[in-house]
């Protein structure tokens, strides 16, 4: 990655919004008089990021963390208060919806108008319009005023226009979440196509699934500063832990990369502890790491109660290599919540399941918490605790993460007896 | 030549040199960016005209009809009812032509002033989403206003031909006057427009001020009718020589007093410099406040 040229370099970038005592103070400050702002709110603090050509990067973080402001700084619509931003290539940005669309214009007129304002010549736009119309797939609405559009249709049009020409750097700010599943899929395909042709992608999204699918690098922003910068699984698991931490008071977060490449993240408030957890074939005494498609397996857990609690829910999840959840449930949903546990009690849990997974590497996660998710009180939770490998030894070849009982039925019809008809 | 420049630069204090270098780098970058995105201006102007037509039948004609209707009202009230006469000209309709000439000059000034006061707010959406050189915005304002002014001008030509007045070579004298009024309006309007982003009161106050300004400019009445304090107000008003130049050309068919335009030209230059400084200092904060 580092061999590729740097396309975007942010160095010590800070942005603060200033407030003055009055507009006269503001004017005086502009004219160079010694009047300072009354207060300033830092939105971005000392951010340094270097992005190389062809990287696809996601900015994640909670609402108000400063992601969109950072994108505006990169795009250049906002100026940084401190620091420098060096951009070496053309940027196409889809910030929020619309690209400055006019609600009264038709889709076609808006494409001409906004396309021109983006710097395209009239003849360039004319050449691109069929393609844009085709990609947006909004039918006759393309010649209707924008005010009659749904927000999804606006998103389609703005995405189609912004990606009509392959930009060196594509910035997408949460636009994709508005479109329907079909268009999201289509936009992802387009973004992937750009990525494969060497464009640099910067994405802001709250859909962590998108991040895992599209990006090879994730930056977690919190309170305007870069908290984590690294590969998707590492940053996303840390982010999930941070989200849980916000909900729970005292949590400690631990993160380390296992030898097999999986990232192990563990946190909790310590009121209960998973003393032991492992994967077995029923009746066997040593844990398994290599299983066959269709094997019956048991997750055996031993949980220590370290302080009295009203409620305990035990949950398990299985995730694949990319972090997608393949399956998961907990004792809240199976209506087996344990109540009023005392310090020193030990809970034994056995989860039996048919391992109808496709061949590949999977990880088992667990959570000890209250109610239906770990966002409530979280006692102890670990991502990627046990890693196991599924191989296909006794089924016909198939791909994917699920084994389905499936069968083809084929029939071949003989050609219609035309000659017999003529003879009759 | 280069050596002279270099030795001159070397003689300057070093903080000056570094800020000059920064300024030069910034100017080069802005110029490159402007060239890359040059299609912004025509697209934005076309968009403005289209947006005027989109929900009204005669759209952009309103810009012409409005001053014409105003002139008609003044002609009716002042000339027909109150019997006002324009001193020095005996031709029929002289007062009506005088009014039209003044209105034509004033409406260009007023449009550039009003539009540059509101342009940052109108283009807030684009400024937040598209990175373009901000100098394009005044260009859009002036471009749009010039088109409108030409439309009004053709309507005026059409009307005065009915009154037996004809365009002459002296009409070229209008060009420097128009330029003065554009830059006066731009210098004032951009400064106020930037303030208007932070406090919308500015726009409201200016509505009253421009109304008053109109009456302090010899458009409805002639300068010769005025004396005393009112006359000295007219002499301070930079729009007086501008409007007079329009009237000289259209009504009297003579060259304007070009030396009288020195004052508005000088003032326009000063206001433009001031506006540029404010614009340069304010532009980082501008998008934040929109």
HADDOCK unambig.tbl for C-alpha pairs under 7 A between the chains (distance, minus, plus):
assign (segid A and resid 17 and name CA) (segid B and resid 288 and name CA) 6.99 0.50 0.50
assign (segid A and resid 30 and name CA) (segid B and resid 278 and name CA) 6.04 0.50 0.50
assign (segid A and resid 30 and name CA) (segid B and resid 281 and name CA) 5.12 0.50 0.50
assign (segid A and resid 30 and name CA) (segid B and resid 282 and name CA) 6.31 0.50 0.50
assign (segid A and resid 31 and name CA) (segid B and resid 278 and name CA) 6.69 0.50 0.50
assign (segid A and resid 75 and name CA) (segid B and resid 131 and name CA) 6.59 0.50 0.50
assign (segid A and resid 76 and name CA) (segid B and resid 131 and name CA) 5.60 0.50 0.50
assign (segid A and resid 77 and name CA) (segid B and resid 127 and name CA) 6.39 0.50 0.50
assign (segid A and resid 77 and name CA) (segid B and resid 128 and name CA) 5.70 0.50 0.50
assign (segid A and resid 77 and name CA) (segid B and resid 129 and name CA) 6.63 0.50 0.50
assign (segid A and resid 77 and name CA) (segid B and resid 130 and name CA) 6.46 0.50 0.50
assign (segid A and resid 77 and name CA) (segid B and resid 131 and name CA) 4.92 0.50 0.50
assign (segid A and resid 78 and name CA) (segid B and resid 284 and name CA) 6.71 0.50 0.50
assign (segid A and resid 78 and name CA) (segid B and resid 287 and name CA) 6.24 0.50 0.50
assign (segid A and resid 79 and name CA) (segid B and resid 284 and name CA) 5.24 0.50 0.50
assign (segid A and resid 95 and name CA) (segid B and resid 129 and name CA) 5.83 0.50 0.50
assign (segid A and resid 99 and name CA) (segid B and resid 126 and name CA) 6.70 0.50 0.50
assign (segid A and resid 99 and name CA) (segid B and resid 129 and name CA) 5.69 0.50 0.50
assign (segid A and resid 99 and name CA) (segid B and resid 130 and name CA) 6.83 0.50 0.50
assign (segid A and resid 100 and name CA) (segid B and resid 125 and name CA) 5.11 0.50 0.50
assign (segid A and resid 100 and name CA) (segid B and resid 126 and name CA) 4.63 0.50 0.50
assign (segid A and resid 100 and name CA) (segid B and resid 129 and name CA) 6.60 0.50 0.50
assign (segid A and resid 104 and name CA) (segid B and resid 54 and name CA) 6.90 0.50 0.50
assign (segid A and resid 113 and name CA) (segid B and resid 43 and name CA) 5.46 0.50 0.50
assign (segid A and resid 113 and name CA) (segid B and resid 44 and name CA) 6.64 0.50 0.50
assign (segid A and resid 113 and name CA) (segid B and resid 47 and name CA) 5.95 0.50 0.50
assign (segid A and resid 116 and name CA) (segid B and resid 39 and name CA) 5.39 0.50 0.50
assign (segid A and resid 116 and name CA) (segid B and resid 40 and name CA) 5.21 0.50 0.50
assign (segid A and resid 116 and name CA) (segid B and resid 43 and name CA) 5.05 0.50 0.50
assign (segid A and resid 117 and name CA) (segid B and resid 39 and name CA) 6.48 0.50 0.50
assign (segid A and resid 117 and name CA) (segid B and resid 40 and name CA) 3.96 0.50 0.50
assign (segid A and resid 117 and name CA) (segid B and resid 43 and name CA) 6.08 0.50 0.50
assign (segid A and resid 117 and name CA) (segid B and resid 44 and name CA) 6.55 0.50 0.50
assign (segid A and resid 118 and name CA) (segid B and resid 37 and name CA) 6.69 0.50 0.50
assign (segid A and resid 118 and name CA) (segid B and resid 40 and name CA) 6.60 0.50 0.50
assign (segid A and resid 118 and name CA) (segid B and resid 130 and name CA) 6.72 0.50 0.50
assign (segid A and resid 119 and name CA) (segid B and resid 36 and name CA) 6.48 0.50 0.50
assign (segid A and resid 119 and name CA) (segid B and resid 37 and name CA) 3.97 0.50 0.50
assign (segid A and resid 119 and name CA) (segid B and resid 38 and name CA) 6.32 0.50 0.50
assign (segid A and resid 119 and name CA) (segid B and resid 39 and name CA) 5.18 0.50 0.50
assign (segid A and resid 119 and name CA) (segid B and resid 40 and name CA) 5.61 0.50 0.50
assign (segid A and resid 120 and name CA) (segid B and resid 39 and name CA) 6.26 0.50 0.50
assign (segid A and resid 121 and name CA) (segid B and resid 39 and name CA) 5.73 0.50 0.50
